[in-house]
């Protein structure tokens, strides 16, 4: 998995304000829909929230990978976000989240969805990578770090 295939500079945001899971997912939905013409913010938000209702996407150690399938999504899309302050994400370890990688996948891309999630879980299990991401204060640097890993 190459992050540069699914990530763009416009979908990397460093240290955004986060108050709650719902507000973060609203903001991320707006970021993605502002960058991908075929996706509406409300549709992205609704799909992400529906997935969260099935079970948390908070992996632990301050990491969450909200993800969902969307019919209007034409290719796998990623967004990398760090928060200025961690927020409760109902994570498995009950720790708040400060790094999110949002993944949107076309309905028919089942195998790619699973492979990409597994690759992201492995990447965010790397303590050095997460430390570097947390120390980054610039969105362009965040993007460059992500695509060179």
MARGU-465187 format. One record per atom (N, C-alpha, C): residue number from 1; residue in three letters; z, y, x. Coordinates in steps of 0.05 Angstrom, whole numbers, plus 32768, in hexadecimal, padded with zeros to 4 digits. Atoms other than C-alpha are relative to their C-alpha. Layout:
BEGIN
   i  aa    w    v    u
 NUM Ala    Z    Y    X
...
END
This chain:
BEGIN
   i  aa    w    v    u
   1 Unk 8000 7FE8 8011
   1 Unk 8000 8000 8000
   1 Unk 8000 8019 8012
   2 Unk 8001 7FE7 7FF3
   2 Unk 7FEC 8044 801A
   2 Unk 8007 8016 7FED
   3 Unk 7FF8 7FEA 8012
   3 Unk 8011 807E 7FFB
   3 Unk 7FEB 8015 7FFC
   4 Unk 8015 7FEB 8002
   4 Unk 7FD8 80AD 800A
   4 Unk 7FEC 7FF9 7FEA
   5 Unk 8013 8008 8015
   5 Unk 7FAF 8085 7FD7
   5 Unk 800A 8008 7FE4
   6 Unk 7FF5 7FFA 801B
   6 Unk 7FDE 8096 7F9D
   6 Unk 800F 801A 7FFF
   7 Unk 7FF0 7FE8 7FFE
   7 Unk 8002 80D5 7FB4
   7 Unk 7FEF 8018 8008
   8 Unk 800E 7FE7 7FF7
   8 Unk 7FEA 811D 7FBC
   8 Unk 8015 8015 8006
   9 Unk 7FEE 7FEA 7FF9
   9 Unk 8009 815B 7FD9
   9 Unk 800A 800E 7FE7
  10 Unk 7FF8 7FF2 8018
  10 Unk 800A 817A 7F93
  10 Unk 8015 7FF0 7FF0
  11 Unk 7FEC 8010 800E
  11 Unk 8036 8141 7F7B
  11 Unk 8018 7FF9 8012
  12 Unk 7FE8 8003 7FEF
  12 Unk 806A 8146 7FB3
  12 Unk 800F 801A 7FFE
  13 Unk 7FEF 7FE8 8003
  13 Unk 80A3 8176 7FA5
  13 Unk 801B 7FFB 800C
  14 Unk 7FE8 8003 7FF0
  14 Unk 80DE 8181 7FD1
  14 Unk 8017 8011 7FF4
  15 Unk 7FE7 7FF3 8008
  15 Unk 8124 8192 7FB8
  15 Unk 7FFD 8010 7FE6
  16 Unk 8001 7FF2 801A
  16 Unk 8115 81A3 7F70
  16 Unk 801B 7FFE 7FF2
  17 Unk 7FE7 7FFF 800E
  17 Unk 814E 81B4 7F42
  17 Unk 8001 7FE9 7FEC
  18 Unk 7FFD 8016 8013
  18 Unk 8168 8179 7F1B
  18 Unk 801B 8001 7FF3
  19 Unk 7FE8 7FFF 800F
  19 Unk 819B 817A 7EE4
  19 Unk 8007 7FE5 7FF4
  20 Unk 7FFC 801A 800E
  20 Unk 8191 8138 7EC1
  20 Unk 7FE6 7FEF 8004
  21 Unk 8017 8012 7FFF
  21 Unk 8163 80FB 7EC0
  21 Unk 7FE9 800B 7FEE
  22 Unk 8014 7FF6 8014
  22 Unk 813F 8117 7E82
  22 Unk 7FF2 8018 800A
  23 Unk 800C 7FE7 7FF6
  23 Unk 8133 815B 7EA1
  23 Unk 7FEE 7FFA 8019
  24 Unk 8010 8007 7FE9
  24 Unk 811A 813C 7EE2
  24 Unk 7FE6 7FF3 7FF7
  25 Unk 8018 800D 800A
  25 Unk 80E9 810F 7EBD
  25 Unk 7FEE 8013 7FF1
  26 Unk 8010 7FEB 800D
  26 Unk 80D2 814B 7E94
  26 Unk 7FF1 8010 8015
  27 Unk 800C 7FF1 7FEA
  27 Unk 80C5 8173 7ED4
  27 Unk 7FEA 7FF0 800E
  28 Unk 8014 8010 7FF2
  28 Unk 80A1 813A 7EF6
  28 Unk 7FE8 7FFB 7FEE
  29 Unk 8017 8004 8012
  29 Unk 8076 812E 7EB8
  29 Unk 7FEF 8019 8000
  30 Unk 800F 7FE7 7FFF
  30 Unk 8062 8178 7EBA
  30 Unk 7FF0 8002 801A
  31 Unk 800D 7FFF 7FE5
  31 Unk 8052 8173 7F05
  31 Unk 7FE7 7FEE 7FFF
  32 Unk 8016 8013 8001
  32 Unk 8026 8136 7EFA
  32 Unk 7FEA 8009 7FEE
  33 Unk 8015 7FF8 8013
  33 Unk 8002 8150 7EBD
  33 Unk 7FF2 8019 8009
  34 Unk 800D 7FE8 7FF5
  34 Unk 7FF5 8192 7EE1
  34 Unk 7FEC 7FF9 8015
  35 Unk 8012 8008 7FEA
  35 Unk 7FD1 816B 7F17
  35 Unk 7FEB 7FEC 7FF7
  36 Unk 8013 8014 800B
  36 Unk 7FAE 8135 7EED
  36 Unk 7FF8 8008 7FE4
  37 Unk 8009 7FF5 801A
  37 Unk 7F84 8151 7EB4
  37 Unk 8001 7FED 7FE9
  38 Unk 8001 8013 8016
  38 Unk 7F81 8111 7E8C
  38 Unk 801C 7FF8 7FF5
  39 Unk 7FE5 8007 8009
  39 Unk 7FCD 810D 7E85
  39 Unk 800E 8018 7FF5
  40 Unk 7FF0 7FEC 800D
  40 Unk 7FF8 8135 7E56
  40 Unk 801E 7FFC 8008
  41 Unk 7FE4 8002 7FF8
  41 Unk 8040 8145 7E6B
  41 Unk 8011 7FF0 7FEC
  42 Unk 7FEF 800D 8015
  42 Unk 805E 812D 7E29
  42 Unk 7FFA 7FE2 8001
  43 Unk 8007 801C 8000
  43 Unk 8038 80EB 7E2E
  43 Unk 800D 7FF2 8019
  44 Unk 7FF5 800B 7FE8
  44 Unk 804F 80DF 7E76
  44 Unk 801F 7FFE 7FFC
  45 Unk 7FE3 8000 8005
  45 Unk 8097 80F2 7E64
  45 Unk 8008 7FE9 7FED
  46 Unk 7FF9 8015 8014
  46 Unk 8098 80C4 7E27
  46 Unk 7FFE 7FE4 800C
  47 Unk 8003 801A 7FF4
  47 Unk 807E 8089 7E4F
  47 Unk 8015 7FFA 8015
  48 Unk 7FEA 8004 7FEC
  48 Unk 80B0 8094 7E88
  48 Unk 801B 7FFB 7FF2
  49 Unk 7FE6 8004 800E
  49 Unk 80EA 809A 7E57
  49 Unk 8001 7FE5 7FF2
  50 Unk 8001 801A 800D
  50 Unk 80D3 805C 7E31
  50 Unk 8006 7FEA 8015
  51 Unk 7FFB 8013 7FEB
  51 Unk 80D4 8036 7E73
  51 Unk 801E 8000 8008
  52 Unk 7FE4 7FFD 7FF9
  52 Unk 811A 8051 7E83
  52 Unk 8012 7FF2 7FEB
  53 Unk 7FF0 800C 8016
  53 Unk 8133 8037 7E40
  53 Unk 8000 7FE1 8003
  54 Unk 8001 801C 7FFB
  54 Unk 811F 7FF1 7E56
  54 Unk 8014 7FF8 8016
  55 Unk 7FED 8005 7FEA
  55 Unk 814D 7FF7 7E93
  55 Unk 7FFB 8015 8015
  56 Unk 8002 7FEA 7FED
  56 Unk 815A 8029 7EC9
  56 Unk 7FEC 7FF9 8017
  57 Unk 8012 8002 7FE8
  57 Unk 8128 8035 7F01
  57 Unk 800F 800B 8018
  58 Unk 7FEF 7FF8 7FE9
  58 Unk 8161 804E 7F2D
  58 Unk 8008 7FE7 8010
  59 Unk 7FFC 8018 7FEF
  59 Unk 8161 801C 7F66
  59 Unk 801B 7FFE 800E
  60 Unk 7FE8 7FFE 7FF1
  60 Unk 81A0 8033 7F88
  60 Unk 7FFB 8011 801A
  61 Unk 8002 7FF0 7FE7
  61 Unk 81AF 805A 7FC8
  61 Unk 7FF2 801B 7FFC
  62 Unk 800C 7FE6 8005
  62 Unk 8196 809A 7FA6
  62 Unk 7FE3 8000 7FFB
  63 Unk 801D 8003 8004
  63 Unk 8150 807F 7F98
  63 Unk 7FFA 7FF7 7FE4
  64 Unk 800A 8009 801A
  64 Unk 812B 8079 7F56
  64 Unk 7FE2 7FFF 8002
  65 Unk 801D 8003 8002
  65 Unk 80E4 8061 7F49
  65 Unk 7FF9 7FFE 7FE2
  66 Unk 800A 8001 801C
  66 Unk 80D4 8075 7F01
  66 Unk 7FE3 7FF9 8000
  67 Unk 801C 8009 8001
  67 Unk 8094 8052 7EEE
  67 Unk 7FF9 7FF8 7FE3
  68 Unk 800A 8009 801A
  68 Unk 8069 8042 7EB2
  68 Unk 7FE2 7FFC 8001
  69 Unk 801C 8003 8004
  69 Unk 8025 802E 7E9A
  69 Unk 7FF7 8014 7FEB
  70 Unk 800B 7FEC 8012
  70 Unk 7FF9 8061 7E77
  70 Unk 7FE2 7FFB 7FFC
  71 Unk 801C 8005 8006
  71 Unk 7FB7 8055 7E54
  71 Unk 7FED 8015 800C
  72 Unk 8013 7FEB 7FF6
  72 Unk 7F98 8099 7E68
  72 Unk 8000 8002 801F
  73 Unk 7FFE 7FFF 7FE3
  73 Unk 7FAC 808E 7EB1
  73 Unk 7FE8 7FF0 800B
  74 Unk 8018 800D 7FF6
  74 Unk 7F6C 807E 7ED7
  74 Unk 8003 7FF2 801B
  75 Unk 7FF9 800D 7FE6
  75 Unk 7F8B 806A 7F1A
  75 Unk 801E 8002 8004
  76 Unk 7FE4 7FFE 7FFA
  76 Unk 7FCF 805F 7F37
  76 Unk 8007 801B 800C
  77 Unk 7FF8 7FE5 7FF9
  77 Unk 7FF3 80A1 7F3F
  77 Unk 801D 8000 8008
  78 Unk 7FE4 7FFD 7FF7
  78 Unk 8032 80B1 7F66
  78 Unk 8008 801D 8003
  79 Unk 7FF4 7FE5 7FFB
  79 Unk 8060 80ED 7F6C
  79 Unk 801A 7FFB 800E
  80 Unk 7FE8 8002 7FF0
  80 Unk 8097 80F5 7F9F
  80 Unk 8010 8019 7FFD
  81 Unk 7FEF 7FE9 8007
  81 Unk 80D1 8122 7F8D
  81 Unk 801B 7FFC 800E
  82 Unk 7FE4 8000 7FF7
  82 Unk 8112 8133 7FB0
  82 Unk 800E 8016 7FF0
  83 Unk 7FF0 7FEE 8010
  83 Unk 814A 8157 7F8B
  83 Unk 8013 8011 8011
  84 Unk 7FED 7FF0 7FF1
  84 Unk 8175 8190 7FA2
  84 Unk 801D 7FF6 7FFE
  85 Unk 7FE6 800D 8005
  85 Unk 81B2 816D 7F84
  85 Unk 7FFB 7FE5 7FF2
  86 Unk 8004 801A 800D
  86 Unk 81B6 8123 7F71
  86 Unk 8008 8001 7FE3
  87 Unk 7FFA 8002 801C
  87 Unk 81B7 8112 7F27
  87 Unk 8005 7FE3 7FF8
  88 Unk 7FFB 801B 800A
  88 Unk 81D1 80D7 7F00
  88 Unk 7FE6 7FF5 7FF5
  89 Unk 8019 800D 8009
  89 Unk 8198 80A6 7EF4
  89 Unk 8006 7FE4 7FF5
  90 Unk 7FF7 801A 8009
  90 Unk 81C0 806B 7EDA
  90 Unk 7FF8 7FEA 8014
  91 Unk 8008 8012 7FEB
  91 Unk 81B1 8049 7F1C
  91 Unk 8012 7FE7 8001
  92 Unk 7FF2 801A 7FFF
  92 Unk 81C6 8001 7F29
  92 Unk 801B 8003 800F
  93 Unk 7FE7 7FFC 7FF1
  93 Unk 81FB 8019 7F5C
  93 Unk 8011 8017 7FF6
  94 Unk 7FF2 7FE9 800C
  94 Unk 8212 8053 7F30
  94 Unk 8001 8019 8011
  95 Unk 8002 7FE8 7FEF
  95 Unk 8200 8085 7F67
  95 Unk 7FEA 8012 7FF5
  96 Unk 8015 7FEE 8009
  96 Unk 81D8 80C3 7F56
  96 Unk 7FE7 7FFF 8011
  97 Unk 801A 8002 7FF3
  97 Unk 818F 80C9 7F69
  97 Unk 7FF7 801B 800B
  98 Unk 800B 7FE7 7FF5
  98 Unk 8170 80FD 7F97
  98 Unk 7FE3 7FFD 800A
  99 Unk 801C 8005 7FF9
  99 Unk 812D 80DC 7FA8
  99 Unk 7FF3 7FF0 7FE9
 100 Unk 800E 800E 8016
 100 Unk 80FB 80C8 7F72
 100 Unk 7FE3 7FFC 8009
 101 Unk 801C 8005 7FFD
 101 Unk 80B7 80A8 7F79
 101 Unk 7FF6 7FF7 7FE4
 102 Unk 800A 8006 801B
 102 Unk 8093 80A9 7F35
 102 Unk 7FE5 7FF2 8003
 103 Unk 8019 8010 7FFF
 103 Unk 805C 8076 7F2B
 103 Unk 7FF5 7FFD 7FE4
 104 Unk 800F 8004 8019
 104 Unk 8029 8078 7EF3
 104 Unk 7FE9 7FEE 8006
 105 Unk 8014 8015 7FFB
 105 Unk 7FFA 803D 7EEC
 105 Unk 7FEF 7FFC 7FE7
 106 Unk 8010 8007 8018
 106 Unk 7FBE 802F 7EBF
 106 Unk 8009 7FE6 7FF4
 107 Unk 7FF7 8018 800F
 107 Unk 7FCC 7FFA 7E8A
 107 Unk 7FF6 7FE6 800C
 108 Unk 800C 8019 7FF7
 108 Unk 7F9D 7FC7 7EA8
 108 Unk 8007 7FF8 801D
 109 Unk 7FFA 8005 7FE3
 109 Unk 7FB9 7FCA 7EF0
 109 Unk 801A 7FF2 8004
 110 Unk 7FE6 800E 7FFF
 110 Unk 7FF1 7F97 7EE8
 110 Unk 8007 7FF8 801D
 111 Unk 7FFA 800A 7FE5
 111 Unk 7FEC 7F77 7F2E
 111 Unk 8005 8017 8013
 112 Unk 7FFD 7FE9 7FEE
 112 Unk 7FE4 7FBA 7F51
 112 Unk 801B 800E 7FFB
 113 Unk 7FE6 7FF4 8008
 113 Unk 8021 7FD5 7F2A
 113 Unk 8017 7FF2 800F
 114 Unk 7FEB 8010 7FF4
 114 Unk 804D 7F9D 7F43
 114 Unk 8000 8002 801F
 115 Unk 8002 7FFE 7FE3
 115 Unk 8033 7FA0 7F8B
 115 Unk 8009 801C 800A
 116 Unk 7FF8 7FE5 7FF8
 116 Unk 803C 7FEC 7F8E
 116 Unk 801E 8004 7FFD
 117 Unk 7FE3 7FFE 8004
 117 Unk 8083 7FE8 7F72
 117 Unk 800E 7FF2 8017
 118 Unk 7FF4 800F 7FEA
 118 Unk 8094 7FB3 7FA6
 118 Unk 7FFE 800F 801A
 119 Unk 8004 7FF0 7FE7
 119 Unk 8077 7FDE 7FDE
 119 Unk 8012 8018 8001
 120 Unk 7FEE 7FE8 8001
 120 Unk 809E 801B 7FC7
 120 Unk 801D 7FF8 8003
 121 Unk 7FE4 8009 7FFC
 121 Unk 80DF 7FF4 7FC2
 121 Unk 8005 7FFA 801D
 122 Unk 7FFD 8005 7FE3
 122 Unk 80D5 7FDC 8009
 122 Unk 8002 801A 8010
 123 Unk 8000 7FE6 7FF1
 123 Unk 80C5 8022 8022
 123 Unk 801A 800F 7FFC
 124 Unk 7FE8 7FF1 8006
 124 Unk 8101 8041 8000
 124 Unk 8019 7FF1 8007
 125 Unk 7FE9 8010 7FF5
 125 Unk 812E 800A 801B
 125 Unk 8004 8007 801E
 126 Unk 7FFF 7FF8 7FE4
 126 Unk 8120 8027 8061
 126 Unk 8012 8019 8002
 127 Unk 7FEC 7FEA 7FFE
 127 Unk 815E 8052 8070
 127 Unk 7FF6 8017 8010
 128 Unk 800B 7FEA 7FF0
 128 Unk 813A 807A 80A6
 128 Unk 7FEC 8011 7FF1
 129 Unk 8014 7FF2 8011
 129 Unk 8101 808C 8077
 129 Unk 800F 8012 7FEC
 130 Unk 7FF1 7FF1 8014
 130 Unk 8132 80A2 8041
 130 Unk 800F 8017 800D
 131 Unk 7FF2 7FEA 7FF2
 131 Unk 815B 80CA 8073
 131 Unk 7FED 8017 8006
 132 Unk 8014 7FEB 7FF9
 132 Unk 811D 80EF 808A
 132 Unk 7FF7 800F 7FE7
 133 Unk 8007 7FF3 801A
 133 Unk 8108 80FD 8042
 133 Unk 8015 8013 7FF7
 134 Unk 7FE9 7FEF 8009
 134 Unk 814D 8118 8032
 134 Unk 8003 8019 8012
 135 Unk 7FFD 7FE9 7FEE
 135 Unk 814B 8147 806E
 135 Unk 7FE9 8014 7FFE
 136 Unk 8018 7FF0 8003
 136 Unk 8107 8164 805A
 136 Unk 8005 8016 7FEC
 137 Unk 7FFC 7FE9 8012
 137 Unk 8107 81A9 803B
 137 Unk 7FE5 800D 7FF7
 138 Unk 801A 7FF5 8006
 138 Unk 80BC 81B4 8033
 138 Unk 7FEE 7FEB 7FF3
 139 Unk 8010 8013 800F
 139 Unk 808D 8193 8001
 139 Unk 7FE9 7FF5 8011
 140 Unk 8016 8009 7FF0
 140 Unk 8053 818F 8032
 140 Unk 800A 7FEC 8015
 141 Unk 7FF4 8013 7FED
 141 Unk 8080 816E 8066
 141 Unk 8007 7FE6 7FF2
 142 Unk 7FFA 8018 8010
 142 Unk 8098 813E 8030
 142 Unk 7FE8 7FEE 7FFD
 143 Unk 8019 800F 8004
 143 Unk 8051 812A 8021
 143 Unk 7FF7 7FF3 801B
 144 Unk 8009 800A 7FE6
 144 Unk 803F 8122 806B
 144 Unk 8011 7FE9 800A
 145 Unk 7FEE 8016 7FF9
 145 Unk 807C 80F7 8078
 145 Unk 7FF9 7FE7 7FF0
 146 Unk 8005 8017 8011
 146 Unk 806C 80CA 803D
 146 Unk 7FE6 7FF2 8007
 147 Unk 801A 800D 7FFB
 147 Unk 8023 80BE 804E
 147 Unk 7FFD 7FF5 801C
 148 Unk 8002 800B 7FE5
 148 Unk 8031 80AE 8097
 148 Unk 8013 7FE9 8004
 149 Unk 7FED 8016 7FFC
 149 Unk 8065 8079 808A
 149 Unk 7FF1 7FE5 7FFF
END
